[in-house]
Amino acid sequence: MNHENKVNSGEFLPVMEQFYSIQGEGLNTGKASYFVRIGGCDVGCSFCDVKESWNPDIFPPMHIDEIVKNIQYENAESVVLTGGEPMLYNLDLLCERLKKARIEIFLETSGSEPFSGEFDWICMSPKARTIVHECWLDKADEMKVIIEKKEDFAFAESLSKKVHDNCTLLLQPEWSVVQTILPQIVVYIKQNPRWRLSLQTHKYINIP
């Protein structure tokens, strides 16, 4: 089975990196989780801090059973599937194996791709240049919008009108401009209190 067929089957994924750490951002900040970063991205944000994840062809396909085994080795109770964009791949089989192992599954997605898999928590982080599939608007537990410039507030508001009522709304400063944009976010949230602040705490305390 060649590289492409291995990945298309859902039994193999181009894993860029995996590590056990603490969730640094979003509503689950502070939660111990095993991170699986899957290679490949269809968005390509200029401010992305893991651009090396964009090309999936440089990461040898890993069998999903090996992924589960690595999580169990760390005795981790939850996993964060992130990227890149993990939804470029069919995650049905991986989620099935994780559920069988009683591992809680958290997903980080831009919402740019159709839905597959079964998750305990979905963080949708949409990007302005990408069309969000409508399925995510009904499924996202939290919507985390990265704020790099003033215009991003309008983008965040346009999507906030489309998600379901129980979706938590988060604004997160883009790291390279955090000093200048964070005060604007604070003012905005005070004026629009249905939004909450998300910070990349892992960068402040220097952990993966």
N, C-alpha and C positions, 0 to 999 in steps of 0.2 A: 504494500500500500504506500503510495507516494505521499509527500508532505501535504498536498492539498486535500487528498482524500482522507488522510488521517484526521485533519482538522474538521473537515465537513461532516464527518461521522459523529462528531460530538464526543468521541472517546479520547481525543487528544486536543490539547490547547497550547498555543505558543506562549508559555509563561515567561515573562521577562524577569520577574523577581518574586520572592515570597519571604515573609519574615513575620515574626511575632512581636507585636508592639501594643501601643495604646492608641485608640482612635483620637485623632487630634483636632477634628473639626466636625461641625454639624451638631445635631441634637444629641448624638451619642458620644460626644466628647468625654474622654476619660475612661471609656470601656475597653478592657483588654480584648484584643482581636488579632487573629492571624490574617495577614494581608496577602492576597494573591493578585499580582498585577499582570494582566493579560496584554500581550503585545497587539498592536494594530489600532489605528485611530482614523476616523473619517471626518474629524472636525479640524484638528490642527490649530489650536489657539496660539496666538503669538506669545502669550504670557505663560504657556504651559511649562511647568518645572520638571517634566519628565518626557521631553521631546524624544529621548532615546527609545521610548516605548512605541513610537509611531509605526516603525517598520516590523511587521510580524515575521518576516522571512528570516530575520537574523536570530530568532529564538527557536531552538529545536522543539518540536512538539512533545509535550509531556502527557503521559496517560493520566486520566482523571483519578484513577485509583492511587497513583503515586502522590497526587496532590492531597487527597484525603489522608493518606498515611502520614504525610509530613505534618498535617494539622494535628493529627492524633498524637504524634510523637511529642509535640509541645504541650499536650493536654489542654489545648485551646478549646473553649466552649463555643466560640463564634468565629466566623470568617467574613472578611470584607472582600468582595470581588470587585476589582477596579481596573483601571487601564491607564492609558489608552481608552478604548471603548469596548468593554467586555461583551456588549450585546451584538457585536459583529459576528458572534458565534452562537450556535445553539447550545444553551446551557441546561437543557432538560436533563441529560444524563448526569452531569456533574451535580446538579441540585438533588437529583434522586439519590445519589450515593451519599451526599452530605446529610440529607434528611435521615437516611437509614442509619448513619453514624451519630445521629442526634446532635448535629452541629448547627447552631443558629446561623442563618445566612443573611448578610447585609450586602446590598448592591449599590454601587455608585455608577450612574449612567447619565449621559447628556440627553437621553431620550431620542436620539437620532435614528435608532434602529427598532425594528419590531420586537415584540415581547417573546421571550422564551424563559423557561425555568420556573422555579417556585421559591419565593423569598419571604423572610420574616420582616424585613425592613427595606424600603426602597428610597434612596436619596437621588432625586433627579436634579442635575445641575445643568440647565439648558444654556446654550451659547447663542449669541445674537445672530450669527451667520448660519444657524442650523434650524431646519424645520423639525419641530417636536412631534413625534407620532402621538395621535390623540389617546391611544391606550394608556400612555404614561400619566396623562392628566387625571385619569380616574384611579390610578394605582399608586402614585407617589405618596409616601408618608411624609416626606419633607421635600421642599423645593429650595435649593441653595443656589442663589444667583451671585456670581462673582462681579463685584463692582470695581471697574478700573477707571472709569471716567463718569462725568455727570450724566451723560446720555444713557448710561446703563440702568438708571433708576426707572426710566420710562419703559425700557424693555422688561424689567422685572414686574412692573405694574401690569403690563399687557398680558403677561402669562398668569399673574395672580388671579385674574378674573376668570381663568379657564380651569384651574385645578379645583378639586372637590373641597368642601368646607372644612374637612378635618386635616387637610394638608398643612403642616407647619411651614411658615414662610421665613426664610433666612437670607440675610444679606451678608456677604463675606468680602472684605477688602482684598484686592489683588496684592500679593505680597510685595512686589517691587515698588508699589506706590502707597503702601500701607500708612505711612506717616502723614501723607497729604489727603488721602481719600477717607481714612477712618473718621476724622472729625465730621466730615460731610455725612457719613453713614449714621453716626450717632444723632446728629440733628434730624436726619430724615426719619429715623425710627421713632424719635420722640414726637414727631409730627404725625407719624403713621404707625401707631403702636401695634398693629396686627403683625408687623414685621419684627423679627428678632435678629440679634447679632451673632454671627459665627466667626470665630477667629482660628487661625491655624496654630493652635497652641503647641503642636509638636515642633514647629520651627522656633518658637520662643524657648522651649526647653531642650532643643537640639537632640531630638530622637527621630528615628525613621517614621 
